[in-house]
Amino acid sequence: MADKYFQRKEAEELLPFIGHCLEEARTFKQRVEELEMELARAVARVMVLGGSIPPLEDLSGKKAAREKSTARLQEEINRIHETGCVVKDVDEGLVDFLSLREGKEVYLCWKLGEERIGYWHGIEEGFTGRKPLDEPPPEPSDHKPSRVQ
């Protein structure tokens, strides 16, 4: 069992903060990807042109910018993790909050852009296994399955 479980209300109170951090993380991730593409193009030019190297200041500046954006991306993800929830996908804006449902560990599931937390899924399930939170859990069956002979 975990040290911290979220109630829906408590998790929803964090959504403005988490949403802001996710937006920032997405911006930094996009910048890292752009810089990596630019650096890859520069390497490809060197390979094709047989050693024609772009200005070193340009390359080192892009590498430094990539490292800075990577660090900022990680900082934003860490800020979210410090709340106790888990970032599942920065691009999609998916965040899970560990919770208990009928005594079992589950994740409350939220996607950036949703007004509130409306779904949950089992620990081993992912986004595709989301179920509506407001749907009551299935009633335990009173009858035992009959044995087939």
C-alpha positions as CSV (number, residue, x, y, z in Angstrom):
1,M,0.0,0.0,0.0
2,A,1.1,3.5,-0.8
3,D,1.8,6.4,1.6
4,K,-0.6,8.7,-0.2
5,Y,-4.0,8.2,-1.8
6,F,-6.0,11.0,-3.4
7,Q,-9.6,11.7,-3.0
8,R,-11.3,13.1,-6.1
9,K,-11.8,16.6,-4.5
10,E,-8.2,16.8,-3.4
11,A,-6.9,15.8,-6.8
12,E,-9.2,18.3,-8.6
13,E,-7.9,21.1,-6.4
14,L,-4.4,20.5,-7.9
15,L,-5.6,20.6,-11.5
16,P,-4.9,24.3,-12.1
17,F,-1.3,23.9,-10.9
18,I,-0.8,20.6,-12.7
19,G,-2.3,22.0,-15.9
20,H,0.1,25.0,-15.8
21,C,3.1,22.7,-15.3
22,L,2.0,20.4,-18.1
23,E,1.6,23.3,-20.5
24,E,5.1,24.5,-19.6
25,A,6.5,21.0,-19.9
26,R,4.9,20.6,-23.3
27,T,6.5,23.9,-24.5
28,F,10.0,22.8,-23.3
29,K,9.5,19.3,-24.8
30,Q,8.6,20.8,-28.2
31,R,11.7,23.1,-28.0
32,V,13.9,20.1,-27.2
33,E,12.5,18.2,-30.2
34,E,13.0,21.2,-32.5
35,L,16.6,21.6,-31.4
36,E,17.4,17.9,-31.8
37,M,16.0,18.0,-35.3
38,E,18.2,21.1,-36.1
39,L,21.3,19.3,-34.7
40,A,20.5,16.1,-36.6
41,R,20.2,18.1,-39.8
42,A,23.6,19.7,-39.1
43,V,25.2,16.3,-38.6
44,A,23.6,15.0,-41.8
45,R,25.0,18.0,-43.7
46,V,28.4,17.2,-42.4
47,M,28.1,13.6,-43.5
48,V,26.8,14.5,-47.0
49,L,29.1,17.3,-47.7
50,G,32.1,15.4,-46.4
51,G,33.1,17.5,-43.5
52,S,31.6,20.9,-44.1
53,I,30.9,21.9,-40.5
54,P,28.3,24.6,-39.6
55,P,29.7,27.4,-37.4
56,L,30.7,25.9,-34.1
57,E,29.1,28.8,-32.2
58,D,25.8,27.9,-33.8
59,L,26.1,24.2,-32.9
60,S,27.2,24.8,-29.3
61,G,24.5,27.4,-28.8
62,K,21.8,24.8,-30.0
63,K,23.3,22.2,-27.8
64,A,23.2,24.5,-24.8
65,A,19.7,25.5,-25.5
66,R,18.7,21.9,-25.8
67,E,20.3,21.1,-22.5
68,K,18.5,24.1,-20.8
69,S,15.1,23.1,-22.3
70,T,15.6,19.5,-21.2
71,A,16.4,20.6,-17.7
72,R,13.4,22.9,-17.6
73,L,11.2,20.1,-18.9
74,Q,12.4,17.8,-16.1
75,E,11.8,20.5,-13.5
76,E,8.2,20.9,-14.6
77,I,7.6,17.1,-14.5
78,N,9.3,17.0,-11.0
79,R,7.0,19.8,-9.8
80,I,4.0,17.7,-10.8
81,H,5.5,14.5,-9.2
82,E,6.1,16.4,-5.9
83,T,2.3,16.7,-5.5
84,G,2.2,12.9,-5.4
85,C,0.6,12.3,-8.8
86,V,2.2,10.7,-11.8
87,V,2.7,12.1,-15.3
88,K,1.9,9.4,-17.8
89,D,2.2,11.3,-21.1
90,V,3.4,14.9,-21.5
91,D,2.3,15.2,-25.1
92,E,-1.3,14.0,-24.3
93,G,-1.3,15.7,-21.0
94,L,-2.2,12.5,-19.0
95,V,-1.8,12.5,-15.3
96,D,-2.8,9.8,-12.8
97,F,-3.6,10.1,-9.1
98,L,-3.3,7.0,-6.9
99,S,-6.5,6.4,-5.1
100,L,-8.5,3.6,-3.5
101,R,-11.8,2.3,-4.9
102,E,-13.5,-0.5,-3.0
103,G,-10.3,-1.1,-1.1
104,K,-8.2,-1.6,-4.2
105,E,-5.5,0.7,-5.5
106,V,-6.6,2.4,-8.7
107,Y,-5.7,5.6,-10.6
108,L,-7.9,8.6,-10.9
109,C,-7.2,9.6,-14.5
110,W,-7.1,13.2,-15.9
111,K,-6.3,14.6,-19.3
112,L,-5.3,18.2,-19.9
113,G,-8.3,20.1,-21.0
114,E,-10.8,18.1,-19.0
115,E,-12.6,20.3,-16.5
116,R,-12.5,17.7,-13.7
117,I,-11.4,14.2,-13.0
118,G,-14.1,12.0,-14.5
119,Y,-12.4,8.7,-14.9
120,W,-10.4,6.0,-13.2
121,H,-8.6,2.8,-14.3
122,G,-6.9,-0.1,-12.6
123,I,-3.2,0.0,-11.8
124,E,-2.3,-2.3,-14.7
125,E,-4.6,-0.6,-17.1
126,G,-3.9,2.5,-19.0
127,F,-5.8,5.3,-20.6
128,T,-7.7,2.9,-22.8
129,G,-9.1,1.2,-19.7
130,R,-10.7,4.4,-18.3
131,K,-14.1,4.0,-16.7
132,P,-16.4,6.8,-15.6
133,L,-15.9,7.7,-12.0
134,D,-19.6,8.6,-11.5
135,E,-20.7,5.2,-12.6
136,P,-21.4,3.0,-9.5
137,P,-19.2,0.0,-9.0
138,P,-20.8,-3.3,-10.0
139,E,-22.8,-5.0,-7.2
140,P,-21.3,-8.2,-5.9
141,S,-23.3,-11.2,-7.1
142,D,-25.4,-13.0,-4.5
143,H,-25.5,-16.3,-6.4
144,K,-22.6,-18.6,-7.0
145,P,-22.0,-19.8,-10.6
146,S,-23.4,-23.2,-11.2
147,R,-21.1,-26.0,-12.0
148,V,-21.2,-27.3,-15.5
149,Q,-21.2,-31.1,-15.6
